[in-house]
Amino acid sequence: MTISLGAILLAGGRGSRVGGATKPLFEIDGTTLLQRAVGAAEDASARPVTVVGPVLDPTLAVEWVREDRPFGGPAAAVVAALDTWTGTDPEWTLLLACDLPGVRPAVGLLLQSLPLLSADTEGLCLSDTAGRPQWLTGLYRTSALRVGANALPDRGIDARARALFDDLAIAVVAAPDALTRDIDSWEDLEVARLRAADDRSHS
């Protein structure tokens, strides 16, 4: 199934649970979380690929933008990214947080699940093992994402990601823990590094 696809990658958080450290630059198995997210988008042939946050890695072939104001939250980040997309929108948009070690298989599952959607579904996201939707590991119709973004007051400043999808028909796909577990703490980072080392030793 060939689709027109863009990507919005969120890399502008404060990292408050890790003492203000820049989580997208955390390395796992020699690759930063940001590089993993960009690589997953590129593997899916996404164009454009827009990273919302400070320019953390100028070697990456992506577009950079900041939300207005910085640290305004994920909804504001999506608004800022969509504002930079001119011309014809891609039909679908990958929306990904840049703190996901398992982002490549996560994107793979999203794309595999897309043909199973009913025609009136406006997107899908993965859920964690507790059944909670992970809105920032999702694939959405760009037109629907724009509708959600345009409906937000104050350009989405301080709004949660969920606010983008309140009036949209979004499917939720159950996913293994390894695909949805993000890095929220130093302990999470250590676990992810150990898992990567274990996977490498068994490959």
Backbone as ProteinMPNN parsed JSONL, in Angstrom:
{"seq_chain_A": "MTISLGAILLAGGRGSRVGGATKPLFEIDGTTLLQRAVGAAEDASARPVTVVGPVLDPTLAVEWVREDRPFGGPAAAVVAALDTWTGTDPEWTLLLACDLPGVRPAVGLLLQSLPLLSADTEGLCLSDTAGRPQWLTGLYRTSALRVGANALPDRGIDARARALFDDLAIAVVAAPDALTRDIDSWEDLEVARLRAADDRSHS", "coords_chain_A": {"N_chain_A": [[0.849, -1.192, 0.0], [0.782, 2.058, -1.035], [1.221, 5.255, 0.21], [0.736, 8.789, 0.632], [2.823, 10.514, 2.695], [3.758, 12.376, 5.572], [5.788, 13.612, 8.322], [5.753, 14.517, 11.738], [7.827, 15.268, 14.312], [8.356, 15.314, 17.723], [10.429, 17.114, 19.732], [10.926, 18.92, 21.742], [10.642, 19.0, 24.519], [10.923, 19.64, 28.108], [12.329, 17.779, 29.638], [11.998, 17.289, 32.366], [11.865, 15.199, 34.205], [14.286, 14.048, 34.054], [16.118, 15.758, 35.083], [16.268, 18.005, 33.424], [17.755, 17.221, 31.252], [18.503, 16.642, 27.755], [16.435, 14.705, 26.251], [15.974, 13.652, 23.552], [18.582, 13.383, 22.623], [19.688, 11.305, 23.991], [21.578, 8.348, 23.896], [21.19, 5.105, 22.565], [22.538, 2.075, 22.042], [24.427, 3.313, 20.405], [23.034, 5.125, 18.863], [21.143, 8.084, 18.719], [18.008, 8.92, 20.305], [16.589, 10.776, 18.808], [17.757, 10.445, 16.253], [16.851, 7.856, 15.775], [14.083, 8.276, 15.57], [13.919, 10.001, 13.338], [15.068, 8.303, 11.447], [13.135, 6.257, 11.374], [10.983, 7.638, 10.265], [12.087, 8.305, 7.782], [12.52, 5.748, 6.728], [9.916, 5.081, 6.244], [9.413, 6.593, 4.082], [8.599, 9.228, 4.483], [7.752, 12.585, 3.755], [7.159, 15.966, 4.068], [9.682, 15.851, 6.722], [9.376, 17.064, 9.796], [10.839, 18.468, 12.586], [9.988, 19.445, 15.765], [11.384, 21.61, 17.902], [14.472, 22.725, 19.471], [17.391, 23.133, 17.358], [18.91, 20.291, 17.386], [20.552, 18.48, 16.131], [22.25, 19.279, 13.544], [23.041, 17.823, 11.333], [21.034, 16.271, 10.375], [18.648, 15.611, 7.825], [16.193, 17.33, 7.932], [13.318, 19.454, 8.585], [13.315, 22.176, 10.819], [11.518, 23.568, 13.549], [10.141, 25.786, 15.996], [7.711, 25.706, 18.585], [5.324, 28.262, 19.397], [4.711, 29.652, 22.251], [8.114, 28.479, 23.096], [8.322, 25.257, 24.64], [5.619, 24.935, 24.818], [4.056, 22.699, 24.752], [2.752, 19.524, 23.448], [0.499, 19.753, 21.69], [0.648, 22.425, 20.809], [3.067, 22.214, 19.512], [2.424, 20.608, 17.312], [0.668, 22.338, 15.964], [2.505, 24.352, 15.271], [4.239, 22.957, 13.55], [2.51, 22.175, 11.435], [1.932, 24.664, 10.407], [4.164, 25.239, 8.916], [3.981, 23.701, 6.72], [3.44, 24.051, 3.469], [1.72, 24.381, 0.322], [0.69, 21.319, -1.208], [-0.649, 19.125, 1.095], [0.668, 16.084, 2.594], [-1.211, 13.024, 2.517], [-1.343, 11.549, 4.871], [-0.054, 11.774, 8.231], [2.655, 11.011, 10.216], [2.928, 11.106, 13.665], [5.131, 11.55, 16.145], [6.741, 11.129, 19.249], [10.03, 12.0, 20.341], [11.278, 10.185, 22.103], [11.31, 7.469, 22.052], [12.527, 4.344, 22.173], [11.762, 2.091, 20.684], [10.851, 3.006, 18.192], [11.031, 2.415, 15.428], [9.909, -0.289, 14.935], [7.414, 0.409, 15.97], [6.407, 2.323, 14.151], [6.303, 0.628, 11.982], [4.233, -1.133, 12.767], [2.074, 0.654, 12.854], [1.844, 1.345, 10.113], [1.321, -1.158, 9.018], [-1.163, -1.631, 10.093], [-2.78, 0.255, 8.961], [-4.197, -0.365, 6.465], [-6.335, -1.799, 7.472], [-8.168, -0.118, 8.521], [-11.415, 1.358, 8.687], [-13.124, 3.292, 6.164], [-13.984, 5.74, 7.155], [-12.411, 6.331, 9.304], [-10.163, 8.461, 10.995], [-7.563, 8.268, 11.75], [-4.963, 6.493, 13.549], [-3.577, 5.228, 16.585], [-1.086, 3.78, 18.706], [-1.594, 1.69, 21.597], [-0.623, 1.339, 25.034], [0.334, -1.439, 27.18], [-1.549, -1.312, 29.153], [-3.738, -0.407, 27.88], [-3.94, 2.294, 27.351], [-4.257, 5.018, 25.151], [-1.595, 6.039, 23.073], [-1.014, 8.89, 22.015], [1.058, 10.203, 20.785], [2.345, 8.366, 19.294], [1.461, 7.801, 16.591], [-0.587, 7.751, 13.559], [-2.084, 9.82, 11.361], [-4.781, 11.216, 9.432], [-3.854, 13.97, 7.556], [-5.549, 16.108, 6.961], [-7.534, 15.825, 8.924], [-5.988, 16.161, 11.204], [-5.291, 18.816, 10.905], [-7.82, 19.982, 11.227], [-8.297, 19.371, 13.939], [-6.144, 20.794, 15.075], [-6.747, 23.44, 14.324], [-8.98, 23.912, 15.819], [-8.183, 24.384, 18.383], [-7.847, 26.557, 21.167], [-5.732, 29.48, 21.553], [-3.675, 28.621, 19.902], [-3.025, 26.087, 20.742], [-1.353, 26.216, 22.958], [-0.095, 24.922, 25.907], [-1.972, 22.915, 25.862], [-2.979, 19.477, 26.061], [-1.849, 16.6, 24.193], [-4.008, 14.955, 23.617], [-6.108, 16.732, 23.179], [-6.068, 17.424, 20.519], [-7.474, 15.465, 19.257], [-10.052, 15.22, 20.102], [-12.529, 15.419, 18.735], [-12.276, 13.64, 16.696], [-12.3, 10.582, 14.782], [-10.566, 8.118, 15.917], [-8.692, 5.194, 15.702], [-7.494, 2.722, 17.963], [-4.675, 0.79, 18.454], [-3.606, -2.149, 19.872], [-0.424, -2.712, 21.31], [2.816, -4.244, 21.75], [4.752, -3.873, 24.772], [7.394, -3.04, 24.282], [7.2, -1.407, 22.08], [5.868, 0.876, 22.79], [6.923, 1.9, 25.102], [8.362, 4.673, 26.517], [11.097, 6.966, 27.207], [11.258, 8.137, 30.248], [12.716, 8.477, 32.509], [15.927, 8.169, 34.18], [16.244, 5.531, 34.878], [14.56, 4.262, 33.029], [16.057, 4.737, 30.737], [18.369, 3.25, 31.234], [17.295, 0.662, 31.324], [16.391, 0.432, 28.667], [18.834, 0.527, 27.314], [20.058, -1.798, 28.255], [18.284, -3.682, 27.24], [18.664, -3.307, 24.501], [21.324, -4.107, 24.267], [21.081, -6.767, 24.977], [19.421, -7.691, 22.908], [21.177, -7.339, 20.775], [23.18, -9.168, 21.404], [21.896, -11.542, 20.953], [21.408, -11.582, 18.322]], "CA_chain_A": [[0.0, 0.0, 0.0], [1.559, 3.285, -1.146], [0.483, 6.405, 0.698], [1.434, 10.062, 0.759], [3.102, 10.535, 4.133], [4.686, 13.311, 6.188], [6.071, 13.264, 9.717], [6.015, 15.547, 12.74], [8.568, 14.653, 15.412], [8.358, 16.249, 18.846], [11.731, 17.035, 20.411], [11.135, 20.176, 22.441], [10.246, 18.944, 25.918], [11.864, 20.138, 29.12], [13.081, 16.708, 30.279], [11.984, 17.602, 33.802], [12.064, 13.995, 35.014], [15.698, 13.654, 33.975], [16.922, 16.903, 35.488], [16.446, 18.959, 32.341], [18.586, 16.677, 30.177], [17.873, 16.634, 26.434], [16.13, 13.293, 26.014], [16.176, 13.167, 22.18], [20.002, 13.089, 22.359], [20.11, 10.095, 24.692], [22.022, 7.307, 22.968], [20.948, 3.689, 22.819], [23.257, 1.27, 21.048], [25.176, 4.179, 19.5], [22.142, 5.966, 18.063], [20.296, 8.913, 19.58], [16.567, 8.732, 20.135], [16.195, 11.63, 17.693], [18.154, 9.762, 15.019], [15.945, 6.722, 15.579], [12.788, 8.768, 15.099], [14.097, 10.469, 11.967], [15.28, 7.116, 10.622], [11.859, 5.57, 11.199], [10.207, 8.431, 9.315], [12.707, 8.162, 6.46], [12.248, 4.384, 6.257], [8.526, 5.066, 5.78], [9.369, 7.517, 2.947], [7.864, 10.431, 4.869], [8.193, 13.887, 3.281], [8.352, 16.418, 4.785], [9.926, 15.429, 8.099], [9.536, 18.3, 10.565], [11.148, 18.264, 13.998], [9.631, 20.608, 16.572], [12.315, 21.714, 19.011], [15.713, 23.396, 19.082], [18.198, 22.367, 16.402], [19.736, 19.417, 18.22], [21.494, 17.734, 15.288], [22.175, 19.934, 12.234], [23.377, 16.907, 10.241], [19.841, 15.563, 9.928], [17.949, 16.232, 6.688], [14.83, 17.579, 8.391], [12.959, 20.836, 8.825], [13.244, 22.483, 12.25], [10.609, 24.657, 13.908], [9.807, 25.856, 17.421], [6.358, 26.155, 18.897], [5.256, 29.638, 19.889], [6.037, 29.811, 22.8], [8.82, 27.231, 23.373], [7.807, 24.428, 25.742], [4.173, 25.121, 24.869], [3.363, 21.423, 24.815], [2.673, 18.767, 22.186], [-0.505, 20.281, 20.766], [1.225, 23.627, 20.209], [4.117, 21.765, 18.598], [1.779, 20.164, 16.077], [0.209, 23.551, 15.293], [3.671, 25.021, 14.691], [4.734, 22.159, 12.422], [1.566, 22.27, 10.319], [2.041, 26.012, 9.841], [5.292, 25.295, 7.986], [3.683, 22.874, 5.549], [2.759, 24.821, 2.44], [1.454, 23.57, -0.858], [-0.193, 20.161, -1.038], [-0.342, 18.302, 2.265], [0.608, 14.631, 2.476], [-2.51, 12.525, 2.974], [-1.203, 11.04, 6.236], [1.041, 12.33, 9.022], [3.181, 10.329, 11.398], [3.167, 11.989, 14.811], [5.992, 10.734, 16.991], [7.626, 11.695, 20.259], [11.43, 11.597, 20.124], [11.838, 9.501, 23.269], [10.833, 6.094, 21.897], [13.553, 3.436, 21.659], [11.172, 1.153, 19.726], [10.074, 3.781, 17.233], [10.97, 1.787, 14.1], [8.821, -1.268, 14.885], [6.139, 1.088, 16.228], [5.96, 2.859, 12.869], [5.945, -0.525, 11.16], [2.907, -1.616, 13.161], [1.089, 1.642, 12.4], [1.659, 1.233, 8.674], [0.68, -2.447, 8.75], [-2.548, -1.569, 10.549], [-3.527, 1.262, 8.213], [-5.181, -0.906, 5.512], [-7.448, -2.42, 8.173], [-9.086, 0.915, 8.999], [-12.594, 1.686, 7.891], [-12.895, 4.487, 5.35], [-14.294, 6.972, 7.873], [-11.484, 6.517, 10.42], [-9.298, 9.602, 10.695], [-6.212, 8.001, 12.188], [-4.79, 5.435, 14.531], [-2.416, 5.332, 17.454], [-0.846, 2.572, 19.481], [-1.897, 1.759, 23.027], [0.31, 0.586, 25.854], [-0.211, -2.71, 27.651], [-2.704, -1.021, 30.008], [-4.823, 0.044, 27.028], [-3.977, 3.755, 27.235], [-3.799, 5.5, 23.845], [-0.341, 6.79, 23.005], [-1.333, 9.795, 20.925], [2.287, 10.629, 20.12], [2.836, 7.261, 18.478], [0.252, 7.681, 15.795], [-0.631, 8.026, 12.131], [-3.357, 10.531, 11.248], [-5.049, 11.967, 8.213], [-3.375, 15.336, 7.759], [-6.7, 17.013, 6.954], [-8.175, 15.734, 10.239], [-5.067, 16.749, 12.167], [-5.449, 20.269, 10.774], [-9.094, 20.348, 11.851], [-8.074, 19.354, 15.379], [-5.232, 21.891, 15.441], [-7.421, 24.732, 14.142], [-10.029, 24.06, 16.826], [-7.598, 24.629, 19.692], [-7.624, 27.959, 21.532], [-4.356, 29.915, 21.843], [-2.733, 27.824, 19.093], [-2.671, 24.846, 21.429], [-0.396, 26.419, 24.043], [-0.361, 24.221, 27.163], [-2.986, 21.865, 25.691], [-2.453, 18.126, 25.952], [-1.959, 16.006, 22.859], [-5.35, 14.423, 23.468], [-7.022, 17.781, 22.73], [-6.082, 17.439, 19.058], [-8.249, 14.358, 18.712], [-11.312, 15.113, 20.828], [-13.676, 15.272, 17.848], [-11.866, 12.817, 15.565], [-12.502, 9.137, 14.891], [-9.219, 7.548, 15.964], [-8.603, 3.802, 16.116], [-6.395, 2.441, 18.891], [-4.128, -0.53, 18.148], [-2.815, -2.699, 20.981], [0.967, -2.907, 20.909], [3.704, -4.749, 22.801], [5.369, -2.867, 25.628], [8.638, -2.537, 23.701], [6.921, -0.435, 21.031], [5.264, 2.099, 23.33], [7.626, 2.384, 26.297], [9.229, 5.811, 26.24], [12.142, 7.237, 28.188], [10.817, 9.192, 31.154], [13.603, 8.545, 33.675], [17.237, 7.545, 33.98], [16.044, 4.083, 34.96], [14.038, 3.838, 31.727], [17.162, 4.758, 29.782], [19.234, 2.105, 31.517], [16.574, -0.546, 30.893], [16.404, 0.402, 27.21], [20.185, 0.188, 26.872], [20.275, -3.208, 28.548], [17.471, -4.46, 26.293], [19.326, -3.237, 23.204], [22.525, -4.939, 24.332], [20.626, -8.163, 24.978], [18.966, -8.008, 21.558], [22.348, -7.441, 19.921], [23.92, -10.399, 21.708], [21.14, -12.682, 20.451], [21.15, -11.45, 16.873]], "C_chain_A": [[0.887, 1.246, 0.0], [0.704, 4.465, -0.713], [1.377, 7.64, 0.651], [1.579, 10.356, 2.247], [4.081, 11.637, 4.491], [4.915, 12.902, 7.636], [6.325, 14.514, 10.54], [6.617, 14.859, 13.953], [8.728, 15.686, 16.515], [9.616, 16.067, 19.687], [11.997, 18.253, 21.273], [10.734, 20.18, 23.898], [11.329, 19.419, 26.867], [12.732, 19.045, 29.737], [13.119, 16.844, 31.79], [12.238, 16.376, 34.672], [13.487, 13.463, 34.949], [16.574, 14.89, 34.202], [17.181, 17.918, 34.399], [17.342, 18.483, 31.216], [17.793, 16.624, 28.874], [17.62, 15.194, 26.006], [16.342, 12.85, 24.564], [17.629, 12.853, 21.838], [20.537, 11.927, 23.184], [20.464, 9.02, 23.658], [21.663, 5.928, 23.475], [21.595, 2.915, 21.687], [23.897, 2.153, 19.974], [24.339, 5.105, 18.646], [21.27, 6.796, 18.991], [18.825, 8.6, 19.317], [16.041, 9.585, 18.981], [16.545, 10.972, 16.363], [17.253, 8.565, 14.733], [14.602, 7.178, 15.018], [12.875, 9.25, 13.652], [14.283, 9.278, 11.025], [13.992, 6.359, 10.355], [10.984, 6.305, 10.198], [10.767, 8.285, 7.905], [12.457, 6.771, 5.891], [10.831, 4.269, 5.693], [8.314, 5.998, 4.587], [8.544, 8.763, 3.237], [8.546, 11.682, 4.315], [7.011, 14.846, 3.398], [8.495, 15.708, 6.135], [10.26, 16.705, 8.878], [9.754, 17.958, 12.029], [10.828, 19.546, 14.741], [10.515, 20.613, 17.814], [13.524, 22.522, 18.576], [16.495, 22.522, 18.105], [19.217, 21.549, 17.2], [20.792, 18.666, 17.422], [21.4, 18.301, 13.876], [22.533, 19.023, 11.07], [22.155, 16.201, 9.675], [19.122, 16.339, 8.829], [16.473, 16.4, 7.029], [14.58, 19.081, 8.425], [12.809, 21.037, 10.333], [12.294, 23.648, 12.476], [10.431, 24.64, 15.421], [8.353, 26.258, 17.575], [6.427, 27.556, 19.497], [4.278, 29.683, 21.054], [6.751, 28.463, 22.974], [8.307, 26.561, 24.64], [6.296, 24.599, 25.913], [3.376, 23.846, 24.865], [3.174, 20.781, 23.453], [1.644, 19.295, 21.208], [0.015, 21.532, 20.056], [2.336, 23.275, 19.22], [3.532, 21.316, 17.27], [1.273, 21.36, 15.284], [1.373, 24.229, 14.578], [4.195, 24.267, 13.474], [3.815, 22.287, 11.213], [1.621, 23.637, 9.646], [3.158, 26.099, 8.803], [5.032, 24.488, 6.718], [2.857, 23.696, 4.568], [2.58, 23.945, 1.204], [0.515, 22.428, -0.523], [0.255, 19.337, 0.157], [-0.199, 16.833, 1.877], [-0.736, 14.148, 3.025], [-2.468, 12.123, 4.44], [0.003, 11.67, 6.907], [1.392, 11.396, 10.166], [3.422, 11.37, 12.483], [3.89, 11.173, 15.868], [6.739, 11.588, 18.012], [9.037, 11.175, 20.028], [12.051, 11.011, 21.382], [11.439, 8.032, 23.265], [11.941, 5.201, 21.351], [13.022, 2.498, 20.571], [10.415, 1.822, 18.609], [9.991, 3.103, 15.868], [9.9, 0.699, 14.037], [7.46, -0.654, 15.176], [5.57, 1.654, 14.931], [5.559, 1.723, 11.934], [4.561, -1.048, 11.481], [1.817, -0.638, 12.728], [0.799, 1.479, 10.916], [0.977, -0.085, 8.298], [-0.805, -2.423, 9.09], [-3.407, -0.642, 9.697], [-4.541, 0.665, 7.234], [-6.402, -1.53, 6.182], [-8.482, -1.407, 8.636], [-10.299, 1.035, 8.096], [-12.38, 3.041, 7.228], [-13.125, 5.778, 6.116], [-13.396, 7.203, 9.085], [-10.447, 7.577, 10.05], [-7.865, 9.428, 11.193], [-6.167, 6.832, 13.14], [-3.567, 5.736, 15.369], [-2.263, 4.007, 18.176], [-1.314, 2.784, 20.915], [-0.86, 0.956, 23.78], [-0.385, -0.67, 26.387], [-1.379, -2.528, 28.61], [-3.895, -0.503, 29.203], [-4.926, 1.545, 26.861], [-3.481, 4.19, 25.848], [-2.511, 6.31, 23.977], [-0.442, 7.721, 21.794], [-0.104, 10.202, 20.136], [3.04, 9.461, 19.517], [1.676, 6.91, 17.557], [0.439, 8.062, 14.337], [-2.025, 8.587, 11.835], [-3.518, 11.152, 9.864], [-4.646, 13.425, 8.453], [-4.535, 16.32, 7.795], [-7.402, 17.001, 8.302], [-7.299, 16.36, 11.312], [-5.153, 18.277, 12.106], [-6.752, 20.737, 11.404], [-8.937, 20.406, 13.369], [-7.197, 20.499, 15.839], [-5.93, 23.236, 15.363], [-8.494, 24.98, 15.199], [-9.484, 24.423, 18.206], [-7.506, 26.131, 19.977], [-6.14, 28.228, 21.768], [-3.311, 29.077, 21.112], [-2.211, 26.607, 19.845], [-1.715, 24.996, 22.586], [-0.923, 25.771, 25.326], [-1.494, 23.193, 27.057], [-2.308, 20.508, 25.587], [-2.634, 17.603, 24.527], [-3.367, 15.514, 22.597], [-6.329, 15.45, 22.884], [-7.104, 17.862, 21.211], [-7.113, 16.482, 18.481], [-9.638, 14.223, 19.322], [-12.499, 14.832, 19.921], [-13.366, 14.417, 16.627], [-12.106, 11.34, 15.847], [-11.142, 8.454, 14.777], [-9.295, 6.1, 16.453], [-7.386, 3.626, 17.017], [-5.968, 0.993, 18.691], [-3.274, -1.001, 19.317], [-1.41, -3.035, 20.487], [1.765, -3.497, 22.06], [4.371, -3.611, 23.556], [6.605, -2.242, 24.986], [8.404, -1.46, 22.652], [6.4, 0.885, 21.58], [5.993, 2.653, 24.547], [8.572, 3.507, 25.927], [10.253, 5.97, 27.365], [11.696, 8.426, 29.03], [11.778, 9.405, 32.313], [14.944, 7.936, 33.312], [17.123, 6.03, 34.045], [15.501, 3.54, 33.639], [15.158, 3.76, 30.696], [18.068, 3.556, 29.99], [18.584, 0.806, 31.068], [16.613, -0.675, 29.374], [17.783, 0.024, 26.678], [20.495, -1.285, 27.122], [19.508, -4.095, 27.574], [18.138, -4.473, 24.919], [20.57, -4.109, 23.174], [22.166, -6.412, 24.291], [20.162, -8.577, 23.59], [20.148, -8.185, 20.615], [23.099, -8.733, 20.156], [23.209, -11.642, 21.188], [20.865, -12.617, 18.955], [22.223, -12.174, 16.066]], "O_chain_A": [[1.658, 1.459, 0.936], [-0.407, 4.652, -1.21], [2.604, 7.543, 0.634], [0.588, 10.437, 2.973], [5.097, 11.824, 3.823], [4.302, 11.95, 8.12], [7.013, 15.439, 10.108], [5.999, 13.978, 14.55], [9.183, 16.802, 16.268], [9.839, 15.009, 20.276], [13.153, 18.597, 21.519], [10.504, 21.246, 24.47], [12.489, 19.58, 26.489], [13.778, 19.353, 30.309], [14.134, 16.555, 32.424], [12.775, 16.506, 35.772], [13.855, 12.548, 35.686], [17.631, 15.04, 33.588], [18.193, 18.619, 34.429], [17.661, 19.257, 30.314], [16.564, 16.568, 28.889], [18.509, 14.543, 25.457], [16.852, 11.751, 24.352], [17.892, 12.136, 20.872], [21.718, 11.596, 23.087], [19.745, 8.815, 22.681], [21.811, 5.623, 24.659], [21.241, 3.082, 20.52], [23.914, 1.802, 18.795], [24.876, 5.804, 17.787], [20.714, 6.266, 19.953], [18.454, 8.089, 18.26], [15.142, 9.158, 18.256], [15.722, 10.944, 15.447], [16.931, 8.291, 13.577], [14.05, 6.554, 14.112], [12.004, 8.942, 12.837], [13.718, 9.254, 9.932], [13.772, 5.872, 9.246], [10.317, 5.679, 9.375], [10.01, 8.156, 6.943], [12.208, 6.63, 4.694], [10.571, 3.474, 4.79], [7.186, 6.179, 4.129], [7.872, 9.292, 2.352], [9.767, 11.821, 4.396], [5.943, 14.551, 2.861], [7.567, 15.061, 6.62], [11.291, 17.337, 8.648], [8.955, 17.246, 12.637], [11.333, 20.613, 14.393], [10.41, 19.733, 18.668], [13.594, 22.96, 17.428], [16.281, 21.311, 18.037], [20.25, 22.063, 17.627], [21.815, 18.259, 17.973], [20.564, 17.858, 13.088], [22.348, 19.412, 9.917], [22.23, 15.596, 8.606], [19.003, 17.563, 8.891], [15.614, 15.705, 6.487], [15.51, 19.879, 8.307], [12.254, 20.191, 11.034], [12.266, 24.599, 11.695], [10.558, 23.591, 16.053], [7.828, 27.052, 16.793], [7.455, 27.973, 20.031], [3.073, 29.75, 20.813], [6.098, 27.42, 23.001], [7.908, 27.23, 25.592], [5.762, 24.431, 27.01], [2.149, 23.883, 24.962], [3.405, 21.415, 22.423], [1.889, 19.288, 20.002], [-0.158, 21.68, 18.847], [2.519, 23.958, 18.213], [4.088, 21.614, 16.213], [1.428, 21.402, 14.063], [1.248, 24.633, 13.422], [4.556, 24.885, 12.472], [4.285, 22.484, 10.092], [1.382, 23.748, 8.444], [3.105, 26.941, 7.907], [5.787, 24.588, 5.751], [1.693, 23.995, 4.831], [3.217, 22.9, 1.07], [-0.351, 22.556, 0.342], [1.405, 18.902, 0.224], [-0.857, 16.373, 0.945], [-1.325, 14.79, 3.895], [-3.436, 12.326, 5.172], [0.965, 12.054, 6.243], [0.54, 11.037, 10.978], [4.052, 12.398, 12.236], [3.335, 10.223, 16.42], [7.296, 12.633, 17.678], [9.223, 10.046, 19.574], [13.205, 11.296, 21.701], [11.252, 7.422, 24.318], [12.265, 5.293, 20.167], [13.752, 2.15, 19.643], [9.43, 1.271, 18.117], [8.959, 3.211, 15.205], [9.046, 0.755, 13.153], [6.447, -1.145, 14.678], [4.385, 1.484, 14.644], [4.591, 1.841, 11.183], [3.793, -1.374, 10.575], [0.751, -1.06, 12.282], [-0.361, 1.476, 10.505], [0.16, -0.129, 7.378], [-1.607, -3.109, 8.455], [-4.634, -0.745, 9.713], [-5.669, 1.155, 7.177], [-7.409, -1.767, 5.516], [-9.559, -1.788, 9.095], [-10.208, 0.837, 6.885], [-11.555, 3.838, 7.676], [-12.538, 6.807, 5.781], [-13.595, 8.169, 9.82], [-9.923, 7.588, 8.937], [-7.047, 10.34, 11.071], [-7.195, 6.254, 13.493], [-2.64, 6.412, 14.923], [-3.2, 3.212, 18.245], [-1.416, 3.917, 21.386], [-0.282, 0.01, 23.244], [-1.55, -0.924, 26.079], [-2.125, -3.475, 28.861], [-4.942, -0.194, 29.772], [-5.899, 2.034, 26.287], [-2.404, 3.774, 25.42], [-2.366, 7.145, 24.869], [-0.011, 7.377, 20.694], [-0.202, 10.513, 18.949], [4.239, 9.556, 19.257], [1.011, 5.887, 17.711], [1.466, 8.611, 13.937], [-3.028, 7.902, 12.037], [-2.55, 11.553, 9.219], [-5.057, 14.033, 9.441], [-4.511, 17.27, 8.577], [-7.825, 18.052, 8.784], [-7.801, 17.013, 12.227], [-5.096, 18.948, 13.136], [-6.784, 21.785, 12.05], [-9.379, 21.358, 14.011], [-7.464, 21.113, 16.872], [-5.737, 24.086, 16.232], [-8.874, 26.124, 15.446], [-10.26, 24.739, 19.107], [-7.12, 26.896, 19.094], [-5.386, 27.326, 22.134], [-2.212, 28.849, 21.619], [-1.09, 26.155, 19.61], [-1.293, 23.991, 23.157], [-2.041, 26.04, 25.765], [-1.929, 22.656, 28.076], [-1.19, 20.404, 25.082], [-3.461, 18.103, 23.764], [-3.872, 15.637, 21.481], [-7.268, 15.083, 22.178], [-8.11, 18.323, 20.672], [-7.573, 16.662, 17.353], [-10.326, 13.229, 19.091], [-13.393, 14.076, 20.301], [-14.096, 14.455, 15.637], [-12.113, 10.905, 16.998], [-10.633, 8.24, 13.677], [-9.891, 5.819, 17.492], [-6.373, 4.304, 16.847], [-6.792, 0.08, 18.749], [-2.323, -0.323, 19.707], [-1.231, -3.571, 19.394], [1.428, -3.276, 23.224], [4.53, -2.512, 23.025], [6.838, -1.042, 25.132], [9.309, -0.679, 22.358], [6.482, 1.91, 20.903], [5.706, 3.769, 24.979], [9.48, 3.321, 25.118], [10.266, 5.211, 28.334], [11.748, 9.572, 28.584], [11.672, 10.402, 33.027], [15.089, 7.277, 32.283], [17.838, 5.324, 33.334], [15.929, 2.481, 33.179], [15.205, 2.836, 29.885], [18.486, 2.915, 29.026], [19.249, -0.056, 30.494], [16.84, -1.765, 28.849], [17.889, -0.717, 25.701], [21.124, -1.94, 26.291], [20.012, -5.129, 27.135], [18.179, -5.506, 24.25], [20.844, -4.774, 22.175], [22.852, -7.212, 23.654], [20.466, -9.68, 23.135], [20.137, -9.068, 19.757], [23.605, -9.336, 19.209], [23.838, -12.683, 21.0], [20.185, -13.476, 18.393], [22.175, -12.175, 14.836]]}, "name": "protein", "num_of_chains": 1, "seq": "MTISLGAILLAGGRGSRVGGATKPLFEIDGTTLLQRAVGAAEDASARPVTVVGPVLDPTLAVEWVREDRPFGGPAAAVVAALDTWTGTDPEWTLLLACDLPGVRPAVGLLLQSLPLLSADTEGLCLSDTAGRPQWLTGLYRTSALRVGANALPDRGIDARARALFDDLAIAVVAAPDALTRDIDSWEDLEVARLRAADDRSHS"}
